[in-house]
Amino acid sequence: MSAVPNEPYEDILRLRVTAKDPETLRALLRETRSDVGGRPRVEADGSVGIDVYATAAQVPALEREGVTVTWTGNASEAGRAAQADIGSGDRFAPDDAVPHGLAAKTTG
């Protein structure tokens, strides 16, 4: 039995979650146990925001009175785009793919 599921994963969204005060944000994050990126930032109006990474199914749990959830991007899409830049060859393959560069090739 494989540990890797056959069905594709749901995309991870990058969200900006802003609460009216630090206590509301703290309670929300404690209750939802959300994955966060960076540190909370206090805005000029006293609200507090933080970046949260969640699936679309998890978004309703973040939405409540005193909290604003703003979609800022799709982290999964950004990851797939970055993976497209990576080559598919084996750069460590013996002799048929000799690395090029400024280093000296040694034997043995």
C-alpha positions as CSV (number, residue, x, y, z in Angstrom):
1,M,0.0,0.0,0.0
2,S,1.4,3.4,-1.0
3,A,1.6,6.3,1.4
4,V,1.1,8.7,-1.6
5,P,-2.6,9.2,-2.3
6,N,-3.8,8.6,-5.9
7,E,-6.0,11.7,-6.0
8,P,-4.3,15.1,-6.4
9,Y,-4.0,17.4,-3.4
10,E,-6.2,20.4,-3.0
11,D,-4.4,23.6,-3.8
12,I,-2.9,25.6,-0.9
13,L,-4.0,29.3,-1.0
14,R,-2.1,32.2,0.4
15,L,-4.4,34.4,2.5
16,R,-4.1,37.6,4.5
17,V,-6.1,37.2,7.7
18,T,-6.7,40.5,9.6
19,A,-8.4,40.6,13.0
20,K,-9.8,43.6,14.8
21,D,-7.3,43.0,17.7
22,P,-4.5,40.7,18.7
23,E,-6.7,38.6,21.1
24,T,-9.1,37.8,18.3
25,L,-6.3,36.8,15.9
26,R,-4.6,34.7,18.7
27,A,-7.9,32.9,19.5
28,L,-8.6,32.2,15.8
29,L,-5.1,30.8,15.2
30,R,-5.2,28.7,18.3
31,E,-8.7,27.3,17.4
32,T,-8.0,26.6,13.7
33,R,-4.3,25.6,14.1
34,S,-3.6,27.3,10.7
35,D,-0.2,27.3,8.9
36,V,1.1,30.8,9.1
37,G,3.9,32.6,7.2
38,G,5.9,35.3,8.9
39,R,4.9,37.3,12.0
40,P,1.7,39.3,12.7
41,R,1.8,42.9,11.7
42,V,-0.1,45.7,13.5
43,E,-1.8,48.1,11.1
44,A,-2.3,51.8,11.7
45,D,-6.0,51.3,12.7
46,G,-5.0,48.8,15.4
47,S,-6.0,45.7,13.5
48,V,-3.5,42.8,13.3
49,G,-2.8,40.7,10.2
50,I,-0.8,37.6,9.3
51,D,-0.3,35.4,6.2
52,V,-2.1,32.1,6.4
53,Y,-1.7,29.1,4.1
54,A,-4.9,27.0,3.8
55,T,-7.1,25.0,1.4
56,A,-10.3,26.4,0.1
57,A,-12.2,24.0,2.4
58,Q,-10.4,25.5,5.4
59,V,-11.3,29.1,4.5
60,P,-14.9,29.1,6.1
61,A,-13.3,28.2,9.5
62,L,-11.2,31.4,9.3
63,E,-14.1,33.7,8.5
64,R,-15.9,35.1,11.5
65,E,-17.0,38.3,13.1
66,G,-14.1,40.7,13.5
67,V,-11.9,38.9,11.0
68,T,-11.2,39.7,7.4
69,V,-9.8,37.0,5.0
70,T,-8.3,38.2,1.8
71,W,-7.0,35.9,-1.0
72,T,-3.5,37.0,-2.0
73,G,-2.4,34.1,-4.2
74,N,-2.2,30.4,-4.9
75,A,0.9,28.9,-3.3
76,S,0.5,25.6,-5.1
77,E,0.4,27.3,-8.5
78,A,3.5,29.2,-7.6
79,G,5.2,26.0,-6.6
80,R,4.3,24.3,-9.8
81,A,5.5,27.2,-11.9
82,A,8.9,27.1,-10.0
83,Q,9.2,23.3,-10.6
84,A,8.8,23.9,-14.3
85,D,12.2,25.8,-14.2
86,I,14.0,22.7,-12.9
87,G,15.7,20.4,-15.4
88,S,14.8,16.8,-15.7
89,G,18.3,15.3,-16.4
90,D,20.6,13.7,-13.9
91,R,23.5,16.1,-13.3
92,F,25.4,13.5,-11.3
93,A,25.3,10.8,-14.0
94,P,28.6,9.2,-14.8
95,D,30.7,10.3,-17.8
96,D,27.8,10.9,-20.3
97,A,26.9,14.1,-18.5
98,V,30.2,15.7,-17.4
99,P,29.6,18.9,-15.4
100,H,31.0,22.0,-16.9
101,G,32.3,25.0,-15.0
102,L,35.4,26.4,-13.3
103,A,36.4,23.3,-11.3
104,A,39.2,20.9,-12.3
105,K,38.2,17.4,-13.2
106,T,40.1,14.9,-11.0
107,T,40.4,11.1,-11.5
108,G,39.8,8.5,-8.9
